[in-house]
Amino acid sequence: MKKATRVRVNMNFDLKKLLDEKILLFDGGMGTMLIGAGLRENEIPESWIYSRREELFDIHIKYIEAGADVIQTNTFGASGIKLSSSRAGAMLDPEETNRRGAAIARGALERFKDRDLLVAGDIGPTGRFFPPVGNLREDDARNSFMQQARALDQGGADFFLIETMSDLREAVEALRGAKEASEKPVVVELTFDKKPKGYFTLMGNTLREAAETLEREGADMIGANCTLSSNSMIGLARELRAQTDMPLLFQPNAGQPVLTDGKTHYTQSPEDFAEDIGKIAREGADAVGGCCGTTPEFIRMIREKLEELEK
Amino acid sequence: MMQFYEKCRKAVIEGDSDLALKLATEAIDKNKPVLDVIEKGFVKGIEEVGRLWEDGTFFLPELVMGAEAVKKALSLLNPILSDQQTKGFEKGKVVIGTVEGDIHDIGKTLVATMLSASGFEVYDLGYDVGVDSFIEGADKWGVNCIASSALLTTTMQKQRGIIEKLKEQGIRNKYTVIVGGAPCSRKWADEIGADGYAKDAVSAVALVGKLISGD
């Protein structure tokens, strides 16, 4: 386990050095919080960057107050390709959306000058596939991600977080695009499912293939998020650690979404989740956080758990 | 003959659309029993692809390529069957879509692909489909089954909406209604009064088969 030490983060921070000093705590679910704050079914999350700026700002604040070191911008679906795939998204300018999304997160940090906080410029999948599954072209994907990363950079992101990728090829195009756009660090998370023969992406990529490829392509940290609940992520963390010495990040889901009396809740409690995150940390994680279904309450419990572990 | 069926089966497992098309042409040219070629050859292939998907040997690319190979073969063979007025292969008609407010359509498209590769006539309405469009489509094409997908707990209420609307119009019993998508479950299907739930594309094929053609 690493010792907790105070580190000062500046514009050109050294992610590797930071990760050597402590386990970095990322925030939790964004969609979960937006729905809780009243996101309607015909709205896309990114529209709140314009229409409900205050509420979005408050979500970032709540995660920082809960103890997150890193907050993720509300730009998961803000690549040009993804935005253009929906009516609501096509109305938003990709560059403006990413710039503003990053600026809102940056603004939230201003309230906590005594803390070392970072903004992760969030980049999600295009929602489309390369052949033979779909007809997405590699250079189109890369350009779309490059445009997104450049705007996130301009808006004040400290580094890029490419996440929930179910195709290693798309993750690589996003990584290349981000590197073309900026010299800031790039973190890449794929999403794996547990199959009888091990952990695989939807496309069949293995942990080993992912680790080797992303290291070769120059990722600064790699990891897994979404799909798996925290208890299933423990085994994945162990196997991925056995494959690589790279810094690792894990952000599981809070179990599965269940609708009861018209309200969504997830099957895992913050307590159980934090307990599992503690185990993931012991397996050699360098950074942790939450994905779907996790809230500031989860992050608060994880922060307590990490402090316990550091003692 | 078994050897020929085996070739057809293999072409699907290997995801070889060109070979599947070639074999379908050969079947027609040589007057082979078309229904058997489909059922003992191509469909056996897609069933095997489904099995390999479930046990984690095959992934999305292999599933899609296998389904495409069957669809290519069927595009030639199905018209012959209807010319011969052969009954027996057409398993039923399904209208499918992702509900209104929801743009997640990867899983839904996969279900549509596997259903049509397995012999169902599928009408895919795409994503962000309103309740009325499902019902109008079902009526227009005279389907047996209405299948809806929802990936969000906020949009899954629309699946209930489809059933309520059918009841309102007094035509609930006219259709088999099934649901799918990440937040759905057997319990959800029961709660809203749907006829079934499937967790993925492979089990959706089995479910629709069981519900509408008694397979």
HADDOCK unambig.tbl for C-alpha pairs under 7 A between the chains (distance, minus, plus):
assign (segid A and resid 41 and name CA) (segid B and resid 101 and name CA) 5.26 0.50 0.50
assign (segid A and resid 41 and name CA) (segid B and resid 154 and name CA) 6.05 0.50 0.50
assign (segid A and resid 41 and name CA) (segid B and resid 155 and name CA) 6.22 0.50 0.50
assign (segid A and resid 42 and name CA) (segid B and resid 101 and name CA) 4.68 0.50 0.50
assign (segid A and resid 132 and name CA) (segid B and resid 61 and name CA) 6.27 0.50 0.50
assign (segid A and resid 132 and name CA) (segid B and resid 65 and name CA) 6.84 0.50 0.50
assign (segid A and resid 133 and name CA) (segid B and resid 61 and name CA) 5.74 0.50 0.50
assign (segid A and resid 133 and name CA) (segid B and resid 64 and name CA) 6.02 0.50 0.50
assign (segid A and resid 195 and name CA) (segid B and resid 56 and name CA) 5.60 0.50 0.50
assign (segid A and resid 196 and name CA) (segid B and resid 55 and name CA) 6.23 0.50 0.50
assign (segid A and resid 196 and name CA) (segid B and resid 56 and name CA) 6.23 0.50 0.50
assign (segid A and resid 197 and name CA) (segid B and resid 56 and name CA) 6.29 0.50 0.50
assign (segid A and resid 202 and name CA) (segid B and resid 59 and name CA) 6.14 0.50 0.50
assign (segid A and resid 202 and name CA) (segid B and resid 60 and name CA) 6.00 0.50 0.50
assign (segid A and resid 203 and name CA) (segid B and resid 59 and name CA) 5.39 0.50 0.50
assign (segid A and resid 203 and name CA) (segid B and resid 60 and name CA) 5.31 0.50 0.50
assign (segid A and resid 203 and name CA) (segid B and resid 61 and name CA) 6.41 0.50 0.50
assign (segid A and resid 204 and name CA) (segid B and resid 59 and name CA) 5.27 0.50 0.50
assign (segid A and resid 257 and name CA) (segid B and resid 183 and name CA) 5.47 0.50 0.50
assign (segid A and resid 258 and name CA) (segid B and resid 183 and name CA) 6.33 0.50 0.50
assign (segid A and resid 259 and name CA) (segid B and resid 153 and name CA) 6.55 0.50 0.50
assign (segid A and resid 264 and name CA) (segid B and resid 153 and name CA) 6.29 0.50 0.50
